[in-house]
Amino acid sequence: MRAAPLPASVDIRDVGPRDGLQAEAPVPVADRARLIDVLALAGVRRIEAAAFVSPRAVPAMAGAGEVMAAVDRRPGVSYAALVPNLNGAEAALTAGVDELTVTISASDAYNRRNVGMSTAESARVVAEVAALAGPVPVDAVVSCAFGSPYEGDVAADAVAGLGGRALDAGCARVTYADTTGMATPRRVDDLLDVTGTDVALHLHDTRGTALVNAYAALQRGVRRFDTAVGGLGGSLFAAGAAGNLATEELVAMLDDMGVVTGIDVERLLAVAAFVSELVGRPVPSRVASAGPRSRRAG
Amino acid sequence: MRAAPLPASVDIRDVGPRDGLQAEAPVPVADRARLIDVLALAGVRRIEAAAFVSPRAVPAMAGAGEVMAAVDRRPGVSYAALVPNLNGAEAALTAGVDELTVTISASDAYNRRNVGMSTAESARVVAEVAALAGPVPVDAVVSCAFGSPYEGDVAADAVAGLGGRALDAGCARVTYADTTGMATPRRVDDLLDVTGTDVALHLHDTRGTALVNAYAALQRGVRRFDTAVGGLGGSLFAAGAAGNLATEELVAMLDDMGVVTGIDVERLLAVAAFVSELVGRPVPSRVASAGPRSRRAG
């Protein structure tokens, strides 16, 4: 059977300035703002620009307010920030972000390591942040949605239940995150059977499955994805969990499939090269090394 | 729409000892034979073990006859060798291989660089090898089947035509190879629309699409894949074309999807670690770094 038709267009949120850089040696505020600006110039319409977290816990995210102030805000681009609690949400709202992201883990053990509280306590934080944010949309990111390195598989019903409660609490959207790269197309199908397809996926390439999982979701009609330019990223608290789905790997594939992203892949590759300079090593993205399929041998 | 059911089982040919090592610094015969043996012990039933080619053109493949003689041949395992011409085929048959692979490129420019003759001349060689091989099956590998770094896209009809002529000439099977990593699921669908699904695919991860292309083919019912343990490999004559689909990345995904491969992923990861030792650097496979999803955090 030929594959199901894919959506005509998809909505990509580049989390490179946040998830991509959070585990790296700190990058200066001006460079982080520049990264956000060149992503917008490449056509990225949604950018997770910063995290308003403790600089002691995550040194690479220090100066989130300064980053937001230094960004050349462009109309039509939504600048999001991750917040762990009410204090962070207040600071992010003061900095004028367009969207908040809050995380809650489907793995209680992971949640405790990540934010020092139980999943139930995090669910209360999510509700408080949504109440505080008022008209600013809050995206609840359910991490370890496809498995936990501590507990193993997490039932799809339980994962979807966390997302449903976040929506009930006033969140605008839910993103299911494969924090530790344990998803496969079958796990994607299983979760979407419960959640429906009006969700976003945040995929990691820890086991090389990020793109195939995105494709499985696209075939179901999912239209929203988190990616990171260069494929950088990885959890601070899950060993071996390295690499978000690279924005340019998704865009390069979608370009050839006729799915509109609004992103210029050649410009994006220039951004990936900039990221590589910022972190001082090649980025994991394969398209960043090889170029898109339209490149010819010299 | 939930994805189509996948085949109950798939047939994996590990080409690591040939395609994986051909562009590397030469590895001693005894180590190459050991690699073949441990692949068989991990459950791999088909192995491309050697190439009977000019040692001047491909130094890493020198000693193919010695490799075949040193292998501990196991019943139920098919040992294949790549041959470029009649001389190579004679040597391979003398060495007692179970299967021959011959290559013909859908890109005339690539074919000339690879074997110094036109695609039409290679078609004659394929027919001569098939005639010589008699009862030994010959697998015709159509390279650049999803695009050429020189000419760009190659029409699916023309690619399928090359495979059809190889079958007419007496080849037992056809494998379509994404030599330079230009395939996407859409290109896989386009080719399978013409060839039908009784084909094998040989996929490269140059642009991170090897696994998603395999998944697209699996959804169509394709049951035969070339992979290389560790994800090593790449053409000598196509810049940037690095990395076969890693056997362990496909097996790890299929294990979670309930598709039988007969291969033990943990044993395979030990083989990938051995390959890494042989080449003196980490292999590109992500599962080789992270382990299968069943691994728990320590």
Interface residues (C-beta under 8 A of the other chain):
Chain A: M1 R2 A3 A4 G147 P149 Y150 G152 G181 M182 T184 P185 R186 R187 D189 D193 D205 T206 R207 G208 T209 L211 V212 Y215 A216 Q219 R220 G221 A238 A239 G240 A241 A242 G243 A246 E249 A252 M253 D256 M257 G258 S285 R286 V287 S289 A290 G291 P292 R293 S294 R295 R296 A297 G298
Chain B: M1 R2 A3 A4 G147 P149 Y150 G152 G181 M182 T184 P185 R186 R187 D189 D193 D205 T206 R207 G208 T209 L211 V212 Y215 A216 Q219 R220 G221 A238 A239 G240 A241 A242 G243 A246 E249 A252 M253 D256 M257 G258 S285 R286 V287 S289 A290 G291 P292 R293 S294 R295 R296 A297 G298
